[in-house]
Amino acid sequence: MKRIYRGVVDGNVIRLGESLDLPFGSQAIITLTTLKKEEQKEITDRQVELLRRGFNLGKKLYTERNDLYAR
């Protein structure tokens, strides 16, 4: 099972934003990646731009889900 959790480091403790669905005593491998405010802003801007451009699902460009149903 592979899941991504977001948390905040507080000394030697990582406080997760959501609860884990693992049994007590489970072993896990943890990979940490630090997020900088600039990186998060760039990610957000990139995703918003993708949403603005719409999704190319063939020859027609759909910018909203309602466009699919208008056909």
PyMOL Python script that loads the backbone (N, CA, C, O; Angstrom):
from pymol import cmd

cmd.read_pdbstr("""\
ATOM      1  N   MET A   1       0.845  -1.177   0.000  1.00  0.00           N
ATOM      2  CA  MET A   1       0.000   0.000   0.000  1.00  0.00           C
ATOM      3  C   MET A   1       0.889   1.239   0.000  1.00  0.00           C
ATOM      4  O   MET A   1       1.834   1.336   0.783  1.00  0.00           O
ATOM      5  N   LYS A   2       0.581   2.174  -0.875  1.00  0.00           N
ATOM      6  CA  LYS A   2       1.344   3.419  -0.940  1.00  0.00           C
ATOM      7  C   LYS A   2       0.372   4.577  -0.827  1.00  0.00           C
ATOM      8  O   LYS A   2      -0.564   4.686  -1.620  1.00  0.00           O
ATOM      9  N   ARG A   3       0.589   5.444   0.155  1.00  0.00           N
ATOM     10  CA  ARG A   3      -0.257   6.624   0.345  1.00  0.00           C
ATOM     11  C   ARG A   3       0.630   7.807   0.644  1.00  0.00           C
ATOM     12  O   ARG A   3       1.736   7.655   1.163  1.00  0.00           O
ATOM     13  N   ILE A   4       0.148   8.971   0.320  1.00  0.00           N
ATOM     14  CA  ILE A   4       0.867  10.203   0.607  1.00  0.00           C
ATOM     15  C   ILE A   4       0.093  10.957   1.676  1.00  0.00           C
ATOM     16  O   ILE A   4      -1.102  11.214   1.530  1.00  0.00           O
ATOM     17  N   TYR A   5       0.778  11.303   2.739  1.00  0.00           N
ATOM     18  CA  TYR A   5       0.198  12.080   3.825  1.00  0.00           C
ATOM     19  C   TYR A   5       0.957  13.384   3.948  1.00  0.00           C
ATOM     20  O   TYR A   5       2.150  13.445   3.650  1.00  0.00           O
ATOM     21  N   ARG A   6       0.286  14.405   4.376  1.00  0.00           N
ATOM     22  CA  ARG A   6       0.921  15.695   4.602  1.00  0.00           C
ATOM     23  C   ARG A   6       0.937  15.944   6.101  1.00  0.00           C
ATOM     24  O   ARG A   6      -0.049  15.687   6.791  1.00  0.00           O
ATOM     25  N   GLY A   7       2.054  16.442   6.600  1.00  0.00           N
ATOM     26  CA  GLY A   7       2.171  16.684   8.030  1.00  0.00           C
ATOM     27  C   GLY A   7       3.122  17.817   8.334  1.00  0.00           C
ATOM     28  O   GLY A   7       3.742  18.395   7.441  1.00  0.00           O
ATOM     29  N   VAL A   8       3.222  18.120   9.607  1.00  0.00           N
ATOM     30  CA  VAL A   8       4.095  19.189  10.079  1.00  0.00           C
ATOM     31  C   VAL A   8       5.065  18.588  11.089  1.00  0.00           C
ATOM     32  O   VAL A   8       4.659  17.833  11.973  1.00  0.00           O
ATOM     33  N   VAL A   9       6.358  18.925  10.956  1.00  0.00           N
ATOM     34  CA  VAL A   9       7.377  18.415  11.866  1.00  0.00           C
ATOM     35  C   VAL A   9       7.395  19.293  13.111  1.00  0.00           C
ATOM     36  O   VAL A   9       7.481  20.518  13.023  1.00  0.00           O
ATOM     37  N   ASP A  10       7.313  18.644  14.275  1.00  0.00           N
ATOM     38  CA  ASP A  10       7.343  19.339  15.566  1.00  0.00           C
ATOM     39  C   ASP A  10       8.389  18.630  16.427  1.00  0.00           C
ATOM     40  O   ASP A  10       8.059  17.722  17.189  1.00  0.00           O
ATOM     41  N   GLY A  11       9.647  19.046  16.304  1.00  0.00           N
ATOM     42  CA  GLY A  11      10.730  18.366  17.004  1.00  0.00           C
ATOM     43  C   GLY A  11      10.978  17.015  16.352  1.00  0.00           C
ATOM     44  O   GLY A  11      11.268  16.944  15.158  1.00  0.00           O
ATOM     45  N   ASN A  12      10.864  15.936  17.134  1.00  0.00           N
ATOM     46  CA  ASN A  12      11.029  14.579  16.607  1.00  0.00           C
ATOM     47  C   ASN A  12       9.703  13.931  16.275  1.00  0.00           C
ATOM     48  O   ASN A  12       9.646  12.724  16.037  1.00  0.00           O
ATOM     49  N   VAL A  13       8.637  14.712  16.255  1.00  0.00           N
ATOM     50  CA  VAL A  13       7.296  14.191  16.003  1.00  0.00           C
ATOM     51  C   VAL A  13       6.759  14.789  14.710  1.00  0.00           C
ATOM     52  O   VAL A  13       6.927  15.981  14.453  1.00  0.00           O
ATOM     53  N   ILE A  14       6.116  13.960  13.903  1.00  0.00           N
ATOM     54  CA  ILE A  14       5.456  14.439  12.688  1.00  0.00           C
ATOM     55  C   ILE A  14       3.962  14.383  12.941  1.00  0.00           C
ATOM     56  O   ILE A  14       3.415  13.306  13.177  1.00  0.00           O
ATOM     57  N   ARG A  15       3.299  15.523  12.896  1.00  0.00           N
ATOM     58  CA  ARG A  15       1.856  15.606  13.118  1.00  0.00           C
ATOM     59  C   ARG A  15       1.164  15.587  11.753  1.00  0.00           C
ATOM     60  O   ARG A  15       1.297  16.518  10.959  1.00  0.00           O
ATOM     61  N   LEU A  16       0.428  14.511  11.502  1.00  0.00           N
ATOM     62  CA  LEU A  16      -0.236  14.335  10.216  1.00  0.00           C
ATOM     63  C   LEU A  16      -1.577  15.049  10.198  1.00  0.00           C
ATOM     64  O   LEU A  16      -2.228  15.199  11.232  1.00  0.00           O
ATOM     65  N   GLY A  17      -1.982  15.486   9.017  1.00  0.00           N
ATOM     66  CA  GLY A  17      -3.243  16.177   8.846  1.00  0.00           C
ATOM     67  C   GLY A  17      -4.444  15.246   8.871  1.00  0.00           C
ATOM     68  O   GLY A  17      -5.569  15.702   9.078  1.00  0.00           O
ATOM     69  N   GLU A  18      -4.232  13.957   8.666  1.00  0.00           N
ATOM     70  CA  GLU A  18      -5.316  12.985   8.691  1.00  0.00           C
ATOM     71  C   GLU A  18      -4.841  11.736   9.416  1.00  0.00           C
ATOM     72  O   GLU A  18      -3.639  11.511   9.556  1.00  0.00           O
ATOM     73  N   SER A  19      -5.784  10.929   9.873  1.00  0.00           N
ATOM     74  CA  SER A  19      -5.416   9.741  10.634  1.00  0.00           C
ATOM     75  C   SER A  19      -4.955   8.618   9.699  1.00  0.00           C
ATOM     76  O   SER A  19      -5.355   8.547   8.537  1.00  0.00           O
ATOM     77  N   LEU A  20      -4.116   7.759  10.235  1.00  0.00           N
ATOM     78  CA  LEU A  20      -3.618   6.607   9.484  1.00  0.00           C
ATOM     79  C   LEU A  20      -4.583   5.446   9.636  1.00  0.00           C
ATOM     80  O   LEU A  20      -5.212   5.290  10.683  1.00  0.00           O
ATOM     81  N   ASP A  21      -4.702   4.637   8.606  1.00  0.00           N
ATOM     82  CA  ASP A  21      -5.561   3.461   8.681  1.00  0.00           C
ATOM     83  C   ASP A  21      -4.721   2.188   8.767  1.00  0.00           C
ATOM     84  O   ASP A  21      -5.007   1.193   8.102  1.00  0.00           O
ATOM     85  N   LEU A  22      -3.688   2.237   9.591  1.00  0.00           N
ATOM     86  CA  LEU A  22      -2.804   1.099   9.795  1.00  0.00           C
ATOM     87  C   LEU A  22      -3.003   0.538  11.195  1.00  0.00           C
ATOM     88  O   LEU A  22      -3.263   1.295  12.130  1.00  0.00           O
ATOM     89  N   PRO A  23      -2.887  -0.770  11.354  1.00  0.00           N
ATOM     90  CA  PRO A  23      -3.000  -1.351  12.693  1.00  0.00           C
ATOM     91  C   PRO A  23      -1.828  -0.927  13.575  1.00  0.00           C
ATOM     92  O   PRO A  23      -0.735  -0.645  13.084  1.00  0.00           O
ATOM     93  N   PHE A  24      -2.073  -0.886  14.880  1.00  0.00           N
ATOM     94  CA  PHE A  24      -1.032  -0.518  15.830  1.00  0.00           C
ATOM     95  C   PHE A  24       0.145  -1.481  15.702  1.00  0.00           C
ATOM     96  O   PHE A  24      -0.054  -2.692  15.606  1.00  0.00           O
ATOM     97  N   GLY A  25       1.359  -0.956  15.699  1.00  0.00           N
ATOM     98  CA  GLY A  25       2.562  -1.773  15.612  1.00  0.00           C
ATOM     99  C   GLY A  25       3.015  -2.070  14.195  1.00  0.00           C
ATOM    100  O   GLY A  25       4.000  -2.782  14.000  1.00  0.00           O
ATOM    101  N   SER A  26       2.314  -1.536  13.198  1.00  0.00           N
ATOM    102  CA  SER A  26       2.713  -1.759  11.805  1.00  0.00           C
ATOM    103  C   SER A  26       4.040  -1.075  11.520  1.00  0.00           C
ATOM    104  O   SER A  26       4.325  -0.008  12.063  1.00  0.00           O
ATOM    105  N   GLN A  27       4.837  -1.684  10.681  1.00  0.00           N
ATOM    106  CA  GLN A  27       6.091  -1.078  10.263  1.00  0.00           C
ATOM    107  C   GLN A  27       5.886  -0.396   8.916  1.00  0.00           C
ATOM    108  O   GLN A  27       5.122  -0.876   8.078  1.00  0.00           O
ATOM    109  N   ALA A  28       6.568   0.717   8.714  1.00  0.00           N
ATOM    110  CA  ALA A  28       6.428   1.469   7.465  1.00  0.00           C
ATOM    111  C   ALA A  28       7.757   2.110   7.107  1.00  0.00           C
ATOM    112  O   ALA A  28       8.584   2.381   7.978  1.00  0.00           O
ATOM    113  N   ILE A  29       7.950   2.347   5.837  1.00  0.00           N
ATOM    114  CA  ILE A  29       9.097   3.117   5.345  1.00  0.00           C
ATOM    115  C   ILE A  29       8.577   4.512   5.050  1.00  0.00           C
ATOM    116  O   ILE A  29       7.563   4.671   4.371  1.00  0.00           O
ATOM    117  N   ILE A  30       9.260   5.510   5.554  1.00  0.00           N
ATOM    118  CA  ILE A  30       8.804   6.889   5.416  1.00  0.00           C
ATOM    119  C   ILE A  30       9.818   7.681   4.606  1.00  0.00           C
ATOM    120  O   ILE A  30      11.011   7.668   4.911  1.00  0.00           O
ATOM    121  N   THR A  31       9.348   8.364   3.584  1.00  0.00           N
ATOM    122  CA  THR A  31      10.179   9.248   2.775  1.00  0.00           C
ATOM    123  C   THR A  31       9.708  10.672   3.025  1.00  0.00           C
ATOM    124  O   THR A  31       8.521  10.967   2.882  1.00  0.00           O
ATOM    125  N   LEU A  32      10.615  11.546   3.392  1.00  0.00           N
ATOM    126  CA  LEU A  32      10.249  12.932   3.685  1.00  0.00           C
ATOM    127  C   LEU A  32      10.690  13.851   2.562  1.00  0.00           C
ATOM    128  O   LEU A  32      11.802  13.735   2.046  1.00  0.00           O
ATOM    129  N   THR A  33       9.810  14.762   2.192  1.00  0.00           N
ATOM    130  CA  THR A  33      10.118  15.795   1.220  1.00  0.00           C
ATOM    131  C   THR A  33       9.651  17.120   1.812  1.00  0.00           C
ATOM    132  O   THR A  33       8.482  17.271   2.167  1.00  0.00           O
ATOM    133  N   THR A  34      10.557  18.065   1.914  1.00  0.00           N
ATOM    134  CA  THR A  34      10.167  19.356   2.466  1.00  0.00           C
ATOM    135  C   THR A  34       9.521  20.204   1.382  1.00  0.00           C
ATOM    136  O   THR A  34       9.938  20.170   0.224  1.00  0.00           O
ATOM    137  N   LEU A  35       8.514  20.954   1.759  1.00  0.00           N
ATOM    138  CA  LEU A  35       7.833  21.848   0.835  1.00  0.00           C
ATOM    139  C   LEU A  35       8.139  23.278   1.236  1.00  0.00           C
ATOM    140  O   LEU A  35       7.941  23.671   2.386  1.00  0.00           O
ATOM    141  N   LYS A  36       8.614  24.038   0.291  1.00  0.00           N
ATOM    142  CA  LYS A  36       8.845  25.454   0.530  1.00  0.00           C
ATOM    143  C   LYS A  36       7.621  26.214   0.066  1.00  0.00           C
ATOM    144  O   LYS A  36       6.885  25.739  -0.798  1.00  0.00           O
ATOM    145  N   LYS A  37       7.398  27.381   0.628  1.00  0.00           N
ATOM    146  CA  LYS A  37       6.242  28.184   0.249  1.00  0.00           C
ATOM    147  C   LYS A  37       6.281  28.509  -1.240  1.00  0.00           C
ATOM    148  O   LYS A  37       5.244  28.483  -1.903  1.00  0.00           O
ATOM    149  N   GLU A  38       7.471  28.816  -1.779  1.00  0.00           N
ATOM    150  CA  GLU A  38       7.578  29.149  -3.198  1.00  0.00           C
ATOM    151  C   GLU A  38       7.192  27.949  -4.055  1.00  0.00           C
ATOM    152  O   GLU A  38       6.487  28.099  -5.053  1.00  0.00           O
ATOM    153  N   GLU A  39       7.649  26.766  -3.674  1.00  0.00           N
ATOM    154  CA  GLU A  39       7.334  25.574  -4.453  1.00  0.00           C
ATOM    155  C   GLU A  39       5.837  25.315  -4.447  1.00  0.00           C
ATOM    156  O   GLU A  39       5.259  24.982  -5.482  1.00  0.00           O
ATOM    157  N   GLN A  40       5.198  25.468  -3.280  1.00  0.00           N
ATOM    158  CA  GLN A  40       3.770  25.233  -3.185  1.00  0.00           C
ATOM    159  C   GLN A  40       3.007  26.237  -4.039  1.00  0.00           C
ATOM    160  O   GLN A  40       2.017  25.873  -4.674  1.00  0.00           O
ATOM    161  N   LYS A  41       3.447  27.493  -4.067  1.00  0.00           N
ATOM    162  CA  LYS A  41       2.807  28.519  -4.876  1.00  0.00           C
ATOM    163  C   LYS A  41       2.946  28.187  -6.364  1.00  0.00           C
ATOM    164  O   LYS A  41       1.991  28.337  -7.127  1.00  0.00           O
ATOM    165  N   GLU A  42       4.129  27.740  -6.771  1.00  0.00           N
ATOM    166  CA  GLU A  42       4.345  27.355  -8.173  1.00  0.00           C
ATOM    167  C   GLU A  42       3.453  26.182  -8.561  1.00  0.00           C
ATOM    168  O   GLU A  42       2.892  26.166  -9.657  1.00  0.00           O
ATOM    169  N   ILE A  43       3.319  25.209  -7.680  1.00  0.00           N
ATOM    170  CA  ILE A  43       2.462  24.047  -7.957  1.00  0.00           C
ATOM    171  C   ILE A  43       1.020  24.496  -8.118  1.00  0.00           C
ATOM    172  O   ILE A  43       0.333  24.077  -9.049  1.00  0.00           O
ATOM    173  N   THR A  44       0.562  25.350  -7.208  1.00  0.00           N
ATOM    174  CA  THR A  44      -0.815  25.843  -7.269  1.00  0.00           C
ATOM    175  C   THR A  44      -1.060  26.615  -8.550  1.00  0.00           C
ATOM    176  O   THR A  44      -2.078  26.409  -9.211  1.00  0.00           O
ATOM    177  N   ASP A  45      -0.137  27.507  -8.913  1.00  0.00           N
ATOM    178  CA  ASP A  45      -0.290  28.299 -10.134  1.00  0.00           C
ATOM    179  C   ASP A  45      -0.332  27.411 -11.369  1.00  0.00           C
ATOM    180  O   ASP A  45      -1.123  27.651 -12.281  1.00  0.00           O
ATOM    181  N   ARG A  46       0.513  26.387 -11.403  1.00  0.00           N
ATOM    182  CA  ARG A  46       0.548  25.473 -12.544  1.00  0.00           C
ATOM    183  C   ARG A  46      -0.779  24.715 -12.679  1.00  0.00           C
ATOM    184  O   ARG A  46      -1.294  24.560 -13.786  1.00  0.00           O
ATOM    185  N   GLN A  47      -1.320  24.253 -11.575  1.00  0.00           N
ATOM    186  CA  GLN A  47      -2.573  23.507 -11.619  1.00  0.00           C
ATOM    187  C   GLN A  47      -3.746  24.404 -12.013  1.00  0.00           C
ATOM    188  O   GLN A  47      -4.626  23.976 -12.759  1.00  0.00           O
ATOM    189  N   VAL A  48      -3.765  25.645 -11.519  1.00  0.00           N
ATOM    190  CA  VAL A  48      -4.826  26.585 -11.882  1.00  0.00           C
ATOM    191  C   VAL A  48      -4.765  26.896 -13.375  1.00  0.00           C
ATOM    192  O   VAL A  48      -5.803  26.991 -14.030  1.00  0.00           O
ATOM    193  N   GLU A  49      -3.564  27.054 -13.915  1.00  0.00           N
ATOM    194  CA  GLU A  49      -3.412  27.320 -15.344  1.00  0.00           C
ATOM    195  C   GLU A  49      -3.916  26.144 -16.176  1.00  0.00           C
ATOM    196  O   GLU A  49      -4.547  26.344 -17.214  1.00  0.00           O
ATOM    197  N   LEU A  50      -3.641  24.918 -15.727  1.00  0.00           N
ATOM    198  CA  LEU A  50      -4.158  23.746 -16.438  1.00  0.00           C
ATOM    199  C   LEU A  50      -5.685  23.733 -16.441  1.00  0.00           C
ATOM    200  O   LEU A  50      -6.306  23.381 -17.444  1.00  0.00           O
ATOM    201  N   LEU A  51      -6.283  24.115 -15.320  1.00  0.00           N
ATOM    202  CA  LEU A  51      -7.747  24.161 -15.256  1.00  0.00           C
ATOM    203  C   LEU A  51      -8.312  25.248 -16.173  1.00  0.00           C
ATOM    204  O   LEU A  51      -9.362  25.056 -16.786  1.00  0.00           O
ATOM    205  N   ARG A  52      -7.629  26.374 -16.268  1.00  0.00           N
ATOM    206  CA  ARG A  52      -8.096  27.473 -17.136  1.00  0.00           C
ATOM    207  C   ARG A  52      -8.055  27.090 -18.607  1.00  0.00           C
ATOM    208  O   ARG A  52      -8.944  27.460 -19.374  1.00  0.00           O
ATOM    209  N   ARG A  53      -7.022  26.349 -19.003  1.00  0.00           N
ATOM    210  CA  ARG A  53      -6.869  25.966 -20.407  1.00  0.00           C
ATOM    211  C   ARG A  53      -7.896  24.937 -20.847  1.00  0.00           C
ATOM    212  O   ARG A  53      -8.231  24.863 -22.030  1.00  0.00           O
ATOM    213  N   GLY A  54      -8.393  24.153 -19.920  1.00  0.00           N
ATOM    214  CA  GLY A  54      -9.360  23.120 -20.269  1.00  0.00           C
ATOM    215  C   GLY A  54      -8.662  21.814 -20.602  1.00  0.00           C
ATOM    216  O   GLY A  54      -7.435  21.719 -20.577  1.00  0.00           O
ATOM    217  N   PHE A  55      -9.467  20.812 -20.914  1.00  0.00           N
ATOM    218  CA  PHE A  55      -8.959  19.476 -21.167  1.00  0.00           C
ATOM    219  C   PHE A  55      -9.213  19.099 -22.619  1.00  0.00           C
ATOM    220  O   PHE A  55     -10.340  19.206 -23.103  1.00  0.00           O
ATOM    221  N   ASN A  56      -8.191  18.669 -23.302  1.00  0.00           N
ATOM    222  CA  ASN A  56      -8.306  18.261 -24.692  1.00  0.00           C
ATOM    223  C   ASN A  56      -8.660  16.784 -24.727  1.00  0.00           C
ATOM    224  O   ASN A  56      -7.811  15.925 -24.486  1.00  0.00           O
ATOM    225  N   LEU A  57      -9.928  16.494 -25.032  1.00  0.00           N
ATOM    226  CA  LEU A  57     -10.384  15.111 -25.101  1.00  0.00           C
ATOM    227  C   LEU A  57     -10.686  14.727 -26.547  1.00  0.00           C
ATOM    228  O   LEU A  57     -11.725  14.134 -26.838  1.00  0.00           O
ATOM    229  N   GLY A  58      -9.791  15.065 -27.427  1.00  0.00           N
ATOM    230  CA  GLY A  58      -9.985  14.785 -28.840  1.00  0.00           C
ATOM    231  C   GLY A  58      -9.963  16.088 -29.619  1.00  0.00           C
ATOM    232  O   GLY A  58      -9.112  16.946 -29.385  1.00  0.00           O
ATOM    233  N   LYS A  59     -10.897  16.233 -30.543  1.00  0.00           N
ATOM    234  CA  LYS A  59     -10.913  17.422 -31.387  1.00  0.00           C
ATOM    235  C   LYS A  59     -11.581  18.617 -30.716  1.00  0.00           C
ATOM    236  O   LYS A  59     -11.311  19.758 -31.092  1.00  0.00           O
ATOM    237  N   LYS A  60     -12.435  18.382 -29.743  1.00  0.00           N
ATOM    238  CA  LYS A  60     -13.160  19.470 -29.095  1.00  0.00           C
ATOM    239  C   LYS A  60     -12.508  19.768 -27.750  1.00  0.00           C
ATOM    240  O   LYS A  60     -12.093  18.851 -27.040  1.00  0.00           O
ATOM    241  N   LEU A  61     -12.417  21.049 -27.401  1.00  0.00           N
ATOM    242  CA  LEU A  61     -11.831  21.475 -26.138  1.00  0.00           C
ATOM    243  C   LEU A  61     -12.946  21.687 -25.124  1.00  0.00           C
ATOM    244  O   LEU A  61     -13.830  22.519 -25.330  1.00  0.00           O
ATOM    245  N   TYR A  62     -12.902  20.943 -24.044  1.00  0.00           N
ATOM    246  CA  TYR A  62     -13.897  21.057 -22.985  1.00  0.00           C
ATOM    247  C   TYR A  62     -13.298  21.846 -21.829  1.00  0.00           C
ATOM    248  O   TYR A  62     -12.255  21.476 -21.292  1.00  0.00           O
ATOM    249  N   THR A  63     -13.956  22.925 -21.451  1.00  0.00           N
ATOM    250  CA  THR A  63     -13.472  23.712 -20.329  1.00  0.00           C
ATOM    251  C   THR A  63     -14.283  23.466 -19.073  1.00  0.00           C
ATOM    252  O   THR A  63     -13.822  23.778 -17.975  1.00  0.00           O
ATOM    253  N   GLU A  64     -15.478  22.914 -19.207  1.00  0.00           N
ATOM    254  CA  GLU A  64     -16.318  22.603 -18.053  1.00  0.00           C
ATOM    255  C   GLU A  64     -16.976  21.248 -18.261  1.00  0.00           C
ATOM    256  O   GLU A  64     -17.132  20.788 -19.392  1.00  0.00           O
ATOM    257  N   ARG A  65     -17.358  20.619 -17.163  1.00  0.00           N
ATOM    258  CA  ARG A  65     -18.025  19.323 -17.240  1.00  0.00           C
ATOM    259  C   ARG A  65     -19.354  19.452 -17.999  1.00  0.00           C
ATOM    260  O   ARG A  65     -19.743  18.532 -18.718  1.00  0.00           O
ATOM    261  N   ASN A  66     -20.046  20.575 -17.845  1.00  0.00           N
ATOM    262  CA  ASN A  66     -21.336  20.769 -18.530  1.00  0.00           C
ATOM    263  C   ASN A  66     -21.182  20.739 -20.049  1.00  0.00           C
ATOM    264  O   ASN A  66     -22.132  20.400 -20.754  1.00  0.00           O
ATOM    265  N   ASP A  67     -20.000  21.087 -20.565  1.00  0.00           N
ATOM    266  CA  ASP A  67     -19.775  21.022 -22.009  1.00  0.00           C
ATOM    267  C   ASP A  67     -19.926  19.594 -22.526  1.00  0.00           C
ATOM    268  O   ASP A  67     -20.351  19.385 -23.663  1.00  0.00           O
ATOM    269  N   LEU A  68     -19.582  18.624 -21.704  1.00  0.00           N
ATOM    270  CA  LEU A  68     -19.708  17.235 -22.132  1.00  0.00           C
ATOM    271  C   LEU A  68     -21.186  16.860 -22.317  1.00  0.00           C
ATOM    272  O   LEU A  68     -21.527  16.107 -23.229  1.00  0.00           O
ATOM    273  N   TYR A  69     -22.045  17.378 -21.463  1.00  0.00           N
ATOM    274  CA  TYR A  69     -23.446  17.026 -21.494  1.00  0.00           C
ATOM    275  C   TYR A  69     -24.228  17.860 -22.525  1.00  0.00           C
ATOM    276  O   TYR A  69     -25.341  17.499 -22.906  1.00  0.00           O
ATOM    277  N   ALA A  70     -23.636  18.970 -22.965  1.00  0.00           N
ATOM    278  CA  ALA A  70     -24.308  19.837 -23.938  1.00  0.00           C
ATOM    279  C   ALA A  70     -24.341  19.216 -25.327  1.00  0.00           C
ATOM    280  O   ALA A  70     -25.125  19.648 -26.172  1.00  0.00           O
ATOM    281  N   ARG A  71     -23.516  18.221 -25.579  1.00  0.00           N
ATOM    282  CA  ARG A  71     -23.465  17.563 -26.885  1.00  0.00           C
ATOM    283  C   ARG A  71     -24.742  16.916 -27.130  1.00  0.00           C
ATOM    284  O   ARG A  71     -24.930  16.296 -28.177  1.00  0.00           O
TER     285      ARG A  71
END
""", "prot")
cmd.dss("prot")
cmd.show_as("cartoon", "prot")
cmd.util.cbc("prot")
cmd.orient("prot")
